[in-house]
Amino acid sequence: MRRLALFLMIASLALAGELTGKWSGTFVNTSTPGGSGQTTGTYMDLKLSGQTVTGTAGPDETRQMEISNGKLAGKKLTFDVVQPEGTLKFDLTFDGESLQGAASAEIDGKRMSAKLDLKRKP
């Protein structure tokens, strides 16, 4: 039983180390008619401590905003990015090598949604 607990603790620490770092990829706006919209870049600098995720996110390395309410529960990563226009909510899956999922917000009274696909930045 102690070996199992130790193994699970080591495995969770390994995932923590893998999530911490810089990530880049695509942000595809799916709010447009037909669901396929403009593709832009996205960049995140994430830090994991226990299950709490902190860091920044934005379109590139120079335009970053603080994330809030960041949590990693198993493979599910959730956090918010508060902007003057509204709060962007992220719901991503972390598989050890990539971050994939969605972002949504209500900005200026309109619903916005996007798909994200990020890889660790070397």
Backbone as CSV, one residue per row, in Angstrom:
resi,resn,N_x,N_y,N_z,CA_x,CA_y,CA_z,C_x,C_y,C_z
1,MET,0.828,-1.191,0.000,0.000,0.000,0.000,0.869,1.249,0.000
2,ARG,1.939,1.241,0.788,2.827,2.402,0.825,3.523,2.597,-0.515
3,ARG,3.861,1.486,-1.171,4.517,1.603,-2.481,3.581,2.251,-3.495
4,LEU,2.308,1.877,-3.449,1.333,2.458,-4.367,1.204,3.960,-4.106
5,ALA,1.107,4.345,-2.862,0.999,5.763,-2.519,2.241,6.520,-2.972
6,LEU,3.406,5.944,-2.776,4.648,6.567,-3.199,4.699,6.691,-4.718
7,PHE,4.285,5.636,-5.426,4.262,5.668,-6.886,3.327,6.775,-7.390
8,LEU,2.138,6.881,-6.808,1.188,7.907,-7.234,1.721,9.305,-6.955
9,MET,2.402,9.481,-5.830,2.977,10.779,-5.497,4.070,11.144,-6.512
10,ILE,4.927,10.201,-6.849,5.993,10.451,-7.817,5.407,10.744,-9.199
11,ALA,4.376,10.018,-9.584,3.739,10.244,-10.879,3.124,11.636,-10.951
12,SER,2.478,12.085,-9.875,1.877,13.420,-9.894,2.948,14.495,-9.917
13,LEU,4.080,14.284,-9.260,5.185,15.242,-9.316,5.780,15.296,-10.717
14,ALA,5.850,14.172,-11.397,6.375,14.144,-12.761,5.475,14.958,-13.684
15,LEU,4.154,14.805,-13.560,3.236,15.592,-14.374,3.359,17.071,-14.059
16,ALA,3.564,17.413,-12.775,3.713,18.811,-12.389,4.892,19.425,-13.115
17,GLY,5.996,18.717,-13.130,7.171,19.220,-13.820,6.936,19.366,-15.306
18,GLU,6.141,18.487,-15.884,5.881,18.537,-17.318,4.966,19.694,-17.697
19,LEU,4.036,20.074,-16.831,3.130,21.174,-17.157,3.843,22.519,-17.026
20,THR,4.690,22.660,-16.021,5.405,23.909,-15.813,6.304,24.185,-17.015
21,GLY,6.154,25.368,-17.585,6.984,25.743,-18.719,6.239,26.612,-19.704
22,LYS,6.847,26.780,-20.860,6.310,27.641,-21.907,5.682,26.785,-22.995
23,TRP,4.502,27.210,-23.454,3.710,26.475,-24.432,3.299,27.418,-25.550
24,SER,3.287,26.932,-26.780,2.804,27.752,-27.894,2.004,26.873,-28.850
25,GLY,1.116,27.527,-29.598,0.290,26.773,-30.536,-0.716,27.656,-31.229
26,THR,-1.892,27.069,-31.504,-2.914,27.772,-32.263,-4.167,28.027,-31.427
27,PHE,-4.855,29.103,-31.801,-6.111,29.533,-31.205,-7.041,29.764,-32.383
28,VAL,-8.014,28.870,-32.548,-8.925,28.944,-33.700,-10.290,29.417,-33.223
29,ASN,-10.700,30.589,-33.692,-11.993,31.147,-33.343,-13.079,30.311,-34.016
30,THR,-13.909,29.650,-33.219,-14.979,28.809,-33.766,-16.346,29.481,-33.650
31,SER,-16.368,30.770,-33.330,-17.624,31.504,-33.146,-18.249,31.961,-34.444
32,THR,-17.523,31.859,-35.531,-18.014,32.350,-36.809,-19.024,31.376,-37.407
33,PRO,-19.865,31.837,-38.331,-20.797,30.913,-38.985,-20.025,29.758,-39.637
34,GLY,-20.485,28.563,-39.435,-19.811,27.384,-39.963,-18.778,26.822,-39.007
35,GLY,-18.433,27.590,-37.961,-17.546,27.081,-36.930,-16.072,27.109,-37.225
36,SER,-15.674,27.575,-38.389,-14.234,27.645,-38.649,-13.873,29.094,-38.921
37,GLY,-13.093,29.644,-38.027,-12.776,31.052,-38.145,-11.295,31.299,-38.224
38,GLN,-10.951,32.477,-37.835,-9.580,32.940,-37.903,-8.678,32.151,-36.956
39,THR,-7.514,31.751,-37.444,-6.514,31.069,-36.628,-5.424,32.066,-36.269
40,THR,-5.142,32.160,-34.989,-4.061,33.008,-34.507,-3.162,32.176,-33.608
41,GLY,-2.081,32.761,-33.198,-1.176,32.078,-32.284,-1.624,32.238,-30.849
42,THR,-1.099,31.377,-29.994,-1.312,31.504,-28.562,-0.041,31.067,-27.847
43,TYR,0.197,31.664,-26.702,1.417,31.411,-25.939,1.055,31.424,-24.461
44,MET,1.578,30.466,-23.716,1.334,30.386,-22.274,2.629,30.080,-21.546
45,ASP,2.772,30.680,-20.373,3.889,30.389,-19.474,3.243,29.937,-18.169
46,LEU,3.265,28.632,-17.909,2.522,28.042,-16.797,3.445,27.538,-15.695
47,LYS,2.942,27.643,-14.462,3.652,27.115,-13.307,2.646,26.322,-12.473
48,LEU,3.042,25.121,-12.073,2.164,24.261,-11.285,2.769,24.037,-9.915
49,SER,1.966,24.260,-8.883,2.349,23.991,-7.504,1.198,23.227,-6.866
50,GLY,1.399,21.933,-6.620,0.286,21.090,-6.168,-0.705,20.975,-7.295
51,GLN,-1.940,21.421,-7.060,-2.957,21.442,-8.117,-3.234,22.855,-8.609
52,THR,-2.525,23.841,-8.054,-2.742,25.234,-8.413,-1.841,25.635,-9.573
53,VAL,-2.452,26.222,-10.595,-1.726,26.672,-11.775,-1.726,28.198,-11.791
54,THR,-0.546,28.778,-11.984,-0.393,30.215,-12.128,0.367,30.479,-13.416
55,GLY,0.485,31.733,-13.785,1.258,32.088,-14.962,0.539,33.102,-15.813
56,THR,0.872,33.078,-17.108,0.307,34.046,-18.047,-0.119,33.352,-19.333
57,ALA,-0.987,34.029,-20.078,-1.449,33.523,-21.378,-1.739,34.715,-22.273
58,GLY,-1.569,34.511,-23.569,-1.855,35.580,-24.513,-1.553,35.140,-25.927
59,PRO,-1.660,36.076,-26.872,-1.449,35.722,-28.275,0.010,35.458,-28.635
60,ASP,0.944,36.038,-27.872,2.368,35.809,-28.134,3.168,36.117,-26.868
61,GLU,4.486,35.979,-26.931,5.330,36.165,-25.749,5.293,37.582,-25.205
62,THR,5.050,38.567,-26.058,5.083,39.958,-25.613,3.745,40.456,-25.075
63,ARG,2.653,39.807,-25.458,1.324,40.222,-24.982,0.757,39.125,-24.096
64,GLN,1.049,39.222,-22.808,0.641,38.212,-21.840,-0.245,38.826,-20.763
65,MET,-1.230,38.045,-20.302,-2.117,38.453,-19.220,-2.076,37.384,-18.135
66,GLU,-2.204,37.812,-16.900,-2.188,36.884,-15.765,-3.392,35.956,-15.830
67,ILE,-3.158,34.688,-15.484,-4.274,33.759,-15.370,-4.724,33.731,-13.916
68,SER,-5.980,33.389,-13.706,-6.531,33.268,-12.352,-7.354,31.991,-12.268
69,ASN,-7.611,31.552,-11.050,-8.415,30.350,-10.787,-7.861,29.114,-11.489
70,GLY,-6.549,29.037,-11.654,-5.939,27.919,-12.351,-5.895,26.650,-11.514
71,LYS,-6.343,25.534,-12.106,-6.359,24.236,-11.414,-6.033,23.119,-12.395
72,LEU,-5.281,22.156,-11.911,-5.059,20.919,-12.659,-5.636,19.791,-11.815
73,ALA,-6.662,19.128,-12.328,-7.304,18.002,-11.658,-7.180,16.808,-12.590
74,GLY,-6.250,15.912,-12.275,-5.969,14.811,-13.179,-5.351,15.358,-14.444
75,LYS,-6.030,15.176,-15.571,-5.548,15.701,-16.849,-6.263,16.983,-17.258
76,LYS,-7.212,17.444,-16.434,-8.031,18.603,-16.788,-7.434,19.886,-16.209
77,LEU,-7.119,20.825,-17.097,-6.568,22.124,-16.723,-7.621,23.188,-17.004
78,THR,-7.969,23.968,-15.982,-8.919,25.062,-16.154,-8.327,26.336,-15.563
79,PHE,-8.595,27.450,-16.220,-8.205,28.752,-15.679,-8.944,29.848,-16.422
80,ASP,-8.880,31.064,-15.882,-9.517,32.238,-16.470,-8.447,33.268,-16.816
81,VAL,-8.740,34.073,-17.828,-7.945,35.252,-18.144,-8.928,36.421,-18.177
82,VAL,-8.756,37.340,-17.221,-9.654,38.488,-17.112,-9.124,39.608,-18.003
83,GLN,-10.011,40.088,-18.892,-9.693,41.181,-19.802,-10.721,42.289,-19.586
84,PRO,-10.422,43.507,-19.998,-11.418,44.581,-19.837,-12.747,44.263,-20.533
85,GLU,-12.687,43.524,-21.661,-13.900,43.211,-22.425,-14.703,42.069,-21.813
86,GLY,-14.072,41.213,-21.014,-14.737,40.059,-20.417,-13.727,38.997,-20.011
87,THR,-14.211,37.961,-19.359,-13.340,36.894,-18.866,-13.339,35.725,-19.833
88,LEU,-12.146,35.329,-20.249,-11.962,34.183,-21.132,-11.731,32.963,-20.253
89,LYS,-12.558,31.928,-20.407,-12.472,30.708,-19.600,-11.870,29.586,-20.443
90,PHE,-10.822,28.970,-19.899,-10.118,27.906,-20.596,-10.442,26.563,-19.962
91,ASP,-10.652,25.555,-20.790,-10.902,24.176,-20.365,-10.056,23.292,-21.278
92,LEU,-8.888,22.869,-20.761,-7.913,22.153,-21.570,-7.631,20.776,-20.997
93,THR,-7.116,19.900,-21.838,-6.663,18.575,-21.425,-5.154,18.526,-21.593
94,PHE,-4.477,18.094,-20.539,-3.024,17.970,-20.531,-2.678,16.497,-20.601
95,ASP,-1.983,16.072,-21.672,-1.648,14.659,-21.816,-0.159,14.379,-21.581
96,GLY,0.558,15.361,-21.043,1.979,15.202,-20.791,2.825,15.798,-21.898
97,GLU,2.268,15.880,-23.110,3.023,16.421,-24.239,2.318,17.578,-24.929
98,SER,1.014,17.703,-24.728,0.274,18.781,-25.372,-0.850,19.269,-24.465
99,LEU,-1.349,20.453,-24.804,-2.534,21.031,-24.177,-3.543,21.246,-25.297
100,GLN,-4.736,20.670,-25.133,-5.770,20.819,-26.152,-7.098,21.060,-25.465
101,GLY,-7.943,21.847,-26.128,-9.257,22.081,-25.555,-9.893,23.322,-26.111
102,ALA,-10.625,24.031,-25.234,-11.443,25.142,-25.678,-11.329,26.333,-24.745
103,ALA,-11.697,27.470,-25.303,-11.825,28.704,-24.526,-13.174,29.308,-24.898
104,SER,-13.787,29.976,-23.929,-15.069,30.621,-24.205,-15.172,31.901,-23.393
105,ALA,-16.000,32.807,-23.888,-16.213,34.084,-23.202,-17.465,34.740,-23.752
106,GLU,-17.937,35.733,-23.009,-18.956,36.625,-23.521,-18.318,38.000,-23.524
107,ILE,-18.058,38.525,-24.721,-17.359,39.790,-24.865,-18.256,40.751,-25.634
108,ASP,-18.490,41.907,-25.038,-19.370,42.919,-25.641,-20.733,42.335,-25.984
109,GLY,-21.244,41.454,-25.119,-22.564,40.867,-25.312,-22.626,39.735,-26.311
110,LYS,-21.486,39.345,-26.871,-21.468,38.260,-27.855,-20.686,37.084,-27.306
111,ARG,-21.186,35.878,-27.577,-20.489,34.670,-27.163,-19.338,34.397,-28.110
112,MET,-18.220,34.008,-27.534,-17.029,33.685,-28.306,-16.554,32.311,-27.869
113,SER,-16.104,31.513,-28.823,-15.522,30.212,-28.482,-14.336,29.963,-29.402
114,ALA,-13.409,29.166,-28.909,-12.201,28.863,-29.687,-11.687,27.488,-29.304
115,LYS,-10.941,26.884,-30.226,-10.242,25.628,-29.967,-8.763,25.955,-29.875
116,LEU,-8.073,25.280,-28.942,-6.652,25.501,-28.740,-5.890,24.196,-28.871
117,ASP,-4.679,24.308,-29.388,-3.769,23.174,-29.489,-2.361,23.717,-29.273
118,LEU,-1.750,23.336,-28.144,-0.426,23.840,-27.803,0.558,22.712,-27.556
119,LYS,1.806,22.988,-27.843,2.909,22.066,-27.564,3.936,22.818,-26.720
120,ARG,4.734,22.053,-25.981,5.784,22.655,-25.172,6.765,23.370,-26.084
121,LYS,7.136,24.561,-25.666,8.101,25.352,-26.432,9.521,24.961,-25.991
122,PRO,10.380,24.626,-26.961,11.751,24.232,-26.584,12.548,25.374,-25.979
